[in-house]
Amino acid sequence: MSSLADLVPEEYPWACPRVAGVLRAGRFVPHPDPVREVPPGGRAVLAVGSNASPTVLATKLPRASAIPLLPAELHEVAIGHSAHVSRRGYLAAAPYACRGARTPVVLTWLSADDLAALDATEPNYERITLADLGGSVTLALGRSEMPDPREVDLYSSRHGLISHLHSPEQHNSDHRDRDVEHDGHGPDGAPGAHPLPLMPQGELFALLAGHGELAALLGGSPAQVCARLAGDPAAREHVRRILSRGACDPRAGGASEA
Protein backbone atom coordinates (compact mmCIF):
# COMPACT_ATOMS: atom_id res chain seq x y z
CA MET A 1 0.00 0.00 0.00
CA SER A 2 1.18 3.54 -0.70
CA SER A 3 2.22 5.85 2.11
CA LEU A 4 0.60 9.14 3.11
CA ALA A 5 3.50 10.99 1.47
CA ASP A 6 2.44 9.46 -1.87
CA LEU A 7 -0.96 11.17 -1.59
CA VAL A 8 -0.17 14.61 -2.97
CA PRO A 9 -2.48 17.31 -1.58
CA GLU A 10 -3.43 18.82 -4.96
CA GLU A 11 -5.01 15.48 -5.93
CA TYR A 12 -7.36 15.41 -2.93
CA PRO A 13 -9.80 13.69 -2.55
CA TRP A 14 -7.77 10.54 -3.06
CA ALA A 15 -8.88 7.20 -4.43
CA CYS A 16 -11.19 5.14 -2.27
CA PRO A 17 -12.01 1.44 -2.58
CA ARG A 18 -14.43 0.51 -5.36
CA VAL A 19 -14.90 -2.93 -3.85
CA ALA A 20 -15.71 -4.09 -0.35
CA GLY A 21 -12.83 -5.15 1.82
CA VAL A 22 -11.05 -5.05 5.15
CA LEU A 23 -8.11 -2.91 6.23
CA ARG A 24 -5.91 -5.24 8.24
CA ALA A 25 -2.35 -4.60 9.45
CA GLY A 26 -2.13 -1.54 7.20
CA ARG A 27 -3.23 -3.40 4.05
CA PHE A 28 -6.58 -3.25 2.25
CA VAL A 29 -7.75 -6.72 1.23
CA PRO A 30 -10.95 -7.30 -0.80
CA HIS A 31 -13.57 -9.23 1.16
CA PRO A 32 -16.90 -10.59 -0.13
CA ASP A 33 -18.74 -9.51 3.02
CA PRO A 34 -16.74 -7.19 5.29
CA VAL A 35 -19.76 -6.70 7.55
CA ARG A 36 -18.79 -10.05 9.08
CA GLU A 37 -15.60 -8.38 10.28
CA VAL A 38 -17.33 -5.64 12.28
CA PRO A 39 -15.64 -5.46 15.71
CA PRO A 40 -17.75 -6.11 18.83
CA GLY A 41 -19.62 -2.91 19.61
CA GLY A 42 -18.34 -1.38 16.37
CA ARG A 43 -19.80 1.96 15.31
CA ALA A 44 -20.69 2.68 11.68
CA VAL A 45 -18.90 5.79 10.37
CA LEU A 46 -19.31 7.28 6.91
CA ALA A 47 -16.18 8.50 5.14
CA VAL A 48 -16.80 11.36 2.71
CA GLY A 49 -13.25 12.67 2.26
CA SER A 50 -9.75 11.47 3.01
CA ASN A 51 -10.93 8.90 5.56
CA ALA A 52 -12.28 6.87 2.63
CA SER A 53 -8.67 6.20 1.62
CA PRO A 54 -7.23 3.01 3.14
CA THR A 55 -3.82 4.69 3.19
CA VAL A 56 -5.14 7.57 5.29
CA LEU A 57 -7.00 5.27 7.67
CA ALA A 58 -3.95 3.06 8.10
CA THR A 59 -1.88 6.14 8.97
CA LYS A 60 -4.44 7.55 11.40
CA LEU A 61 -5.25 4.23 13.05
CA PRO A 62 -2.01 2.19 13.08
CA ARG A 63 -3.19 0.07 16.03
CA ALA A 64 -6.49 -1.00 14.46
CA SER A 65 -6.74 -4.76 14.07
CA ALA A 66 -9.35 -4.78 11.31
CA ILE A 67 -11.52 -2.10 9.72
CA PRO A 68 -14.33 -3.15 7.36
CA LEU A 69 -14.86 -0.82 4.38
CA LEU A 70 -17.94 -1.07 2.21
CA PRO A 71 -19.07 1.12 -0.72
CA ALA A 72 -22.43 2.67 0.04
CA GLU A 73 -24.82 5.33 -1.22
CA LEU A 74 -25.82 8.33 0.85
CA HIS A 75 -29.31 9.77 0.39
CA GLU A 76 -30.43 13.35 1.06
CA VAL A 77 -26.85 14.39 1.83
CA ALA A 78 -24.27 15.83 -0.59
CA ILE A 79 -20.57 16.64 -0.29
CA GLY A 80 -18.97 20.07 -0.56
CA HIS A 81 -15.87 21.73 0.88
CA SER A 82 -15.26 22.77 4.47
CA ALA A 83 -14.60 26.51 4.85
CA HIS A 84 -11.09 26.02 6.23
CA VAL A 85 -7.67 25.06 4.87
CA SER A 86 -6.03 21.78 5.89
CA ARG A 87 -2.46 21.73 7.14
CA ARG A 88 -1.35 20.22 3.83
CA GLY A 89 -2.93 23.09 1.93
CA TYR A 90 -6.01 21.51 0.37
CA LEU A 91 -9.67 22.37 0.96
CA ALA A 92 -11.22 19.28 2.50
CA ALA A 93 -14.60 17.65 1.96
CA ALA A 94 -17.60 18.03 4.24
CA PRO A 95 -21.21 16.80 4.09
CA TYR A 96 -24.38 18.87 4.06
CA ALA A 97 -28.13 18.22 3.94
CA CYS A 98 -29.37 18.27 0.34
CA ARG A 99 -32.83 17.20 -0.80
CA GLY A 100 -32.77 14.60 -3.55
CA ALA A 101 -29.01 13.99 -3.41
CA ARG A 102 -27.56 10.52 -3.91
CA THR A 103 -23.85 10.38 -3.08
CA PRO A 104 -21.37 7.48 -3.27
CA VAL A 105 -19.42 7.11 -0.03
CA VAL A 106 -17.52 4.50 1.98
CA LEU A 107 -18.98 3.04 5.16
CA THR A 108 -16.60 1.83 7.85
CA TRP A 109 -17.05 0.27 11.28
CA LEU A 110 -14.74 1.25 14.11
CA SER A 111 -14.16 -0.04 17.61
CA ALA A 112 -14.57 2.41 20.49
CA ASP A 113 -10.80 2.85 20.76
CA ASP A 114 -10.36 3.41 17.03
CA LEU A 115 -13.25 5.84 16.98
CA ALA A 116 -11.72 7.89 19.79
CA ALA A 117 -8.39 7.89 17.96
CA LEU A 118 -10.04 9.06 14.74
CA ASP A 119 -11.91 11.82 16.59
CA ALA A 120 -8.55 13.12 17.80
CA THR A 121 -7.40 13.56 14.18
CA GLU A 122 -10.42 15.71 13.26
CA PRO A 123 -10.14 19.03 15.16
CA ASN A 124 -11.99 20.91 12.41
CA TYR A 125 -14.97 18.56 12.47
CA GLU A 126 -17.57 17.35 14.91
CA ARG A 127 -18.90 13.82 14.74
CA ILE A 128 -22.68 13.78 14.36
CA THR A 129 -25.22 11.16 13.37
CA LEU A 130 -26.55 10.82 9.85
CA ALA A 131 -30.00 11.50 11.31
CA ASP A 132 -28.79 14.98 12.28
CA LEU A 133 -28.55 15.80 8.56
CA GLY A 134 -31.80 14.05 7.69
CA GLY A 135 -30.02 11.45 5.58
CA SER A 136 -30.00 7.70 5.11
CA VAL A 137 -27.57 5.21 3.60
CA THR A 138 -27.87 1.99 1.60
CA LEU A 139 -25.17 -0.65 1.41
CA ALA A 140 -23.51 -2.22 -1.61
CA LEU A 141 -23.26 -5.95 -2.32
CA GLY A 142 -26.98 -6.13 -3.01
CA ARG A 143 -27.82 -5.92 0.67
CA SER A 144 -31.41 -4.96 1.40
CA GLU A 145 -30.93 -3.61 4.90
CA MET A 146 -30.72 0.12 5.54
CA PRO A 147 -28.77 1.06 8.68
CA ASP A 148 -30.59 3.22 11.19
CA PRO A 149 -29.36 6.81 10.54
CA ARG A 150 -29.23 7.32 14.31
CA GLU A 151 -26.60 4.57 14.47
CA VAL A 152 -24.37 5.93 11.69
CA ASP A 153 -21.90 8.77 12.27
CA LEU A 154 -20.11 11.20 9.97
CA TYR A 155 -17.87 14.21 10.43
CA SER A 156 -19.44 17.63 9.94
CA SER A 157 -17.35 20.78 9.47
CA ARG A 158 -17.15 23.17 12.42
CA HIS A 159 -16.49 25.97 9.91
CA GLY A 160 -19.46 25.45 7.61
CA LEU A 161 -19.32 24.88 3.86
CA ILE A 162 -17.70 27.02 1.18
CA SER A 163 -20.63 28.62 -0.61
CA HIS A 164 -21.40 30.08 -4.02
CA LEU A 165 -21.06 33.48 -2.34
CA HIS A 166 -17.30 32.95 -2.58
CA SER A 167 -17.41 33.14 -6.37
CA PRO A 168 -16.09 36.54 -7.51
CA GLU A 169 -19.38 37.97 -8.79
CA GLN A 170 -21.51 36.86 -5.87
CA HIS A 171 -19.04 37.79 -3.15
CA ASN A 172 -18.34 41.26 -4.51
CA SER A 173 -22.03 42.13 -4.77
CA ASP A 174 -23.29 40.44 -1.60
CA HIS A 175 -20.52 41.48 0.80
CA ARG A 176 -19.37 44.89 -0.43
CA ASP A 177 -21.60 46.78 1.96
CA ARG A 178 -21.17 44.68 5.09
CA ASP A 179 -20.15 46.84 8.03
CA VAL A 180 -19.11 44.04 10.40
CA GLU A 181 -16.78 41.21 9.46
CA HIS A 182 -17.73 37.75 10.65
CA ASP A 183 -15.27 36.54 13.29
CA GLY A 184 -14.49 33.37 11.37
CA HIS A 185 -15.35 30.80 14.03
CA GLY A 186 -18.13 29.07 12.12
CA PRO A 187 -20.74 29.54 9.40
CA ASP A 188 -22.45 32.92 9.41
CA GLY A 189 -25.63 31.58 7.84
CA ALA A 190 -25.76 34.13 5.00
CA PRO A 191 -29.29 34.23 3.52
CA GLY A 192 -29.54 32.46 0.17
CA ALA A 193 -26.12 30.82 0.39
CA HIS A 194 -25.76 27.31 -0.95
CA PRO A 195 -22.66 25.09 -0.84
CA LEU A 196 -20.33 24.60 -3.76
CA PRO A 197 -20.21 20.91 -4.68
CA LEU A 198 -17.08 18.85 -4.18
CA MET A 199 -14.70 19.41 -7.07
CA PRO A 200 -11.01 18.88 -7.89
CA GLN A 201 -8.67 21.19 -6.01
CA GLY A 202 -7.48 22.88 -9.22
CA GLU A 203 -11.02 23.83 -10.22
CA LEU A 204 -11.83 25.10 -6.75
CA PHE A 205 -8.64 27.16 -6.47
CA ALA A 206 -9.26 28.68 -9.91
CA LEU A 207 -12.81 29.64 -8.94
CA LEU A 208 -11.83 31.14 -5.59
CA ALA A 209 -8.77 32.91 -7.01
CA GLY A 210 -11.15 35.19 -8.89
CA HIS A 211 -12.07 36.66 -5.52
CA GLY A 212 -9.85 39.74 -5.11
CA GLU A 213 -8.80 38.94 -1.55
CA LEU A 214 -7.77 35.40 -2.47
CA ALA A 215 -6.08 35.97 -5.82
CA ALA A 216 -2.53 36.20 -4.48
CA LEU A 217 -2.83 33.14 -2.26
CA LEU A 218 -4.81 30.82 -4.56
CA GLY A 219 -3.27 31.76 -7.90
CA GLY A 220 -0.91 29.41 -9.70
CA SER A 221 -0.92 25.64 -10.24
CA PRO A 222 -2.74 23.45 -7.69
CA ALA A 223 0.62 22.11 -6.47
CA GLN A 224 1.93 25.65 -5.97
CA VAL A 225 -1.18 26.71 -4.08
CA CYS A 226 -1.08 23.72 -1.73
CA ALA A 227 2.64 24.20 -1.08
CA ARG A 228 2.13 27.91 -0.41
CA LEU A 229 -0.66 27.31 2.09
CA ALA A 230 0.99 24.30 3.72
CA GLY A 231 4.08 26.37 4.44
CA ASP A 232 2.32 29.41 5.86
CA PRO A 233 -0.08 29.01 8.82
CA ALA A 234 -0.94 32.72 8.68
CA ALA A 235 -2.00 32.37 5.05
CA ARG A 236 -4.20 29.39 5.92
CA GLU A 237 -5.87 31.40 8.67
CA HIS A 238 -6.37 34.37 6.35
CA VAL A 239 -8.06 32.18 3.75
CA ARG A 240 -10.20 30.54 6.43
CA ARG A 241 -11.46 33.88 7.69
CA ILE A 242 -12.44 34.95 4.19
CA LEU A 243 -14.18 31.63 3.51
CA SER A 244 -16.08 31.87 6.79
CA ARG A 245 -17.97 34.88 5.43
CA GLY A 246 -21.06 33.47 3.81
CA ALA A 247 -20.23 29.87 4.77
CA CYS A 248 -23.24 27.54 4.84
CA ASP A 249 -24.57 25.67 7.83
CA PRO A 250 -24.38 21.95 6.91
CA ARG A 251 -27.80 21.36 8.45
CA ALA A 252 -29.51 24.19 6.56
CA GLY A 253 -30.02 22.05 3.49
CA GLY A 254 -30.44 22.63 -0.19
CA ALA A 255 -31.75 20.85 -3.23
CA SER A 256 -29.92 18.62 -5.67
CA GLU A 257 -29.56 19.96 -9.21
CA ALA A 258 -29.53 16.43 -10.61
N, C-alpha and C positions, 0 to 999 in steps of 0.2 A: 504494500500500500504506500502511496505517496506520503510525504511529510507535509506539515503545515506550511513550511517554507516554499513548497512547490505550488501552493495555492496563491497565485499573485492577486493582489487586492483589486486591480482594475478589471479582473474577470469575475468578480463577485456578481451574482451568487454562483457558487461552484456546483459541479455536477453532483446529483444525488442518485441513489439507487433507482433503477427502473424495474428491478425485480425484488421480490421479498427476500429477506435474509437475516442473518444474525451477525452482529459485531462481537467477535470473541478474541480476546488477547490481541487487540489492535488490528485485527483483520476482518474484513467483511466477507462472509461466506453465504452464497445463496442457500435458501432453505425453503422447502415447499410449503411449510406452515409455521412461520416464526412465532405465531401466537402461542404455540406449545412451549415456547422458551420464556414466556413471561415470568419474571421472578416472583416469589411469594409476596403478596401485598404490593405488586408493581403498579405504578400509576401511569396511565396513558398520557403522553405528551406529544402534541403536534409540533413538527419542525417546519417552519415556513422560510427559513433563511439558511445561514451557515450550519446550523445544527442538523440539517438534513444530510450533510456531508459526513460519511463515515470517518474520513480523515480528521475532521474537526472534532467529532464526538470522541474519537480515540485519544486525541490530544487533551481534551477537556476532562475526560473521565478515564484516566489510565488504569485505575484500580477496578473498573467495572469487569465483572466476570462474563456477562453476556447481555447484549442489548438487542432485542428484536426490532427490526425495521420493516415496515410494511407500507407500500404505496397506498394512498387513500385519496378520497375526493372530499373536499370541504365545500359545504353548501351555505349560502347566505353570508359568506365571509370572503373578502378579497385581500390581496397583498399589495402594499405600497412601500414607501420608504420612510423610516423613522427620521424625524427632524433633528438629527444630531449626526456628528461625524465620528466614525469608529477610530480607534487608535491607529489602525493601519491605513486610514485615509479614505475608506469607501463609505458610501451611504447605505446603511443596512436595511434589510427588509423588516416589515411590521404588518400585522393584520389589522383589518378594520371591518366593521359591519357593512354589508353591501347586499341589498335586495337582489335576488336572482343570480348571484354569482355562484360559479362552480369552479373550484380551484384545486389543481393537483398538489398534494402535499405528501409528507412522509410522517407516518405515525410510529412513535417509539413507545416502549414501556420501560420505566426506570424504577429501580429499588429506591427506598427512602433515602439511603446514603448517597446514591448517585444523583437523585433529584436535588438534594441539598447541595451537593458539589456543583451541579449545573447552575442552580440559582446563584451561587457565589460568582459565577463567570458572567452574569447578566446584570450589571449595575444600572444599565440604562433601560431595563425592562422590568415589568412586574408580571408575575405569573398569575393568570386568571383562568377561569373555566371557560370552555367554549360556550356554555350557556350565557355567560356574561355578554357575549357579542351576538347572541341570538342565532348561533349557527348550529350545524350538525355535521356529521362526518360518516361516510360509508367506506367500507374496507374493500381492498382488491381481492383477488383470488376467488371471485365469484361468491364471496360470503354474503349471506342475506342479513346478518345481524347489523344493527346500527348502534354503536356505543352511546350510552347516555351522555349527552353534552355536559351534564353536571359532573361527570366522572372523567372528563378529558380536559387537560390543561394546555395552554399556549402562552407565549410571552408577548405581552402588549407593551408598546413603547410608552415610557414615562414622558416623552417629549412631544407626543402627538405625531401626526403624519405630515410629510411635505405635501403641500396643496398646490392646486392650479394657480393660486394667488402668487406663487413664487415665479411664475412665468413673467417675462419682462413687461408685457403689456398690462397684464392684470395687476401686478404688484405696483407699478408706477401710478396707475389710476386709482387703485383702492387704498393705497397707504400714503399717498403724497401729503394728505391733509391731516394725518394723525398727529395729535399734540403730545401724546404720551406713548413712549416706547414700552412694549411688553417686556417684562423682566427676564424672559427666556427660561423659565423654570417649568414649562409645560405648555400644552396647546392653549391658545387664547380664544378658541371657539369663534373665529371670525364668521359672521353671517354669510351664507352662500358658498363657503369654501368646500371643496371636495378633493379627496386625495388624488395625487398623481399615481398611476398604476406602476407596479414594479417594472423596471426597464434596465437594460444594460447600463453600466456605469458611464460609458462614453456618451450615450444619448442623454443621460440625466445631467452630466456635467455641462454638456453643450447647451442644454435648455436653460439651466440655472446661470450659466456664464453670461447670458444675455441680460441678466439683472445687473445694473450698474455697480452695486456694492459688492457683487461677487465675481465680477469679470476678472480681476487681477488674480484671485485665488483659484478659480475654477477654469481658467483658460489654459490651453495647451492639450497635449495628448492625455488620455486617461491615466497612463503610467506616471506622467509628470505631475498630474494633479494629486494622485494618491501619495506619491513620494513627498510632495510639497506639504500636504496636510499631515502626513504621518510624522514628519520631522519638525512640526511647529505646533505645539499645544495651543498657543495663543491664537493661531489661525483657525484651528479646529473650533475653539470656543467662539471666535468671531462669526464663523459660518453658522454655528449652532444658534446663536442669538438672532441672526437674520432669519434663519429658517423657522424659528419659533413664532415669528410674527405671521399670523394667519394659519398656523398649523391646525390640523383637524383633530378633533377628539375621535379616537378609534371606535367609540361606542355610538357616535352620532349617526352613523349610517349614510348610505347613499344608494344608488341604483346602478346595476350593471348595464353597460352599453351594448352587451352582446345580444 
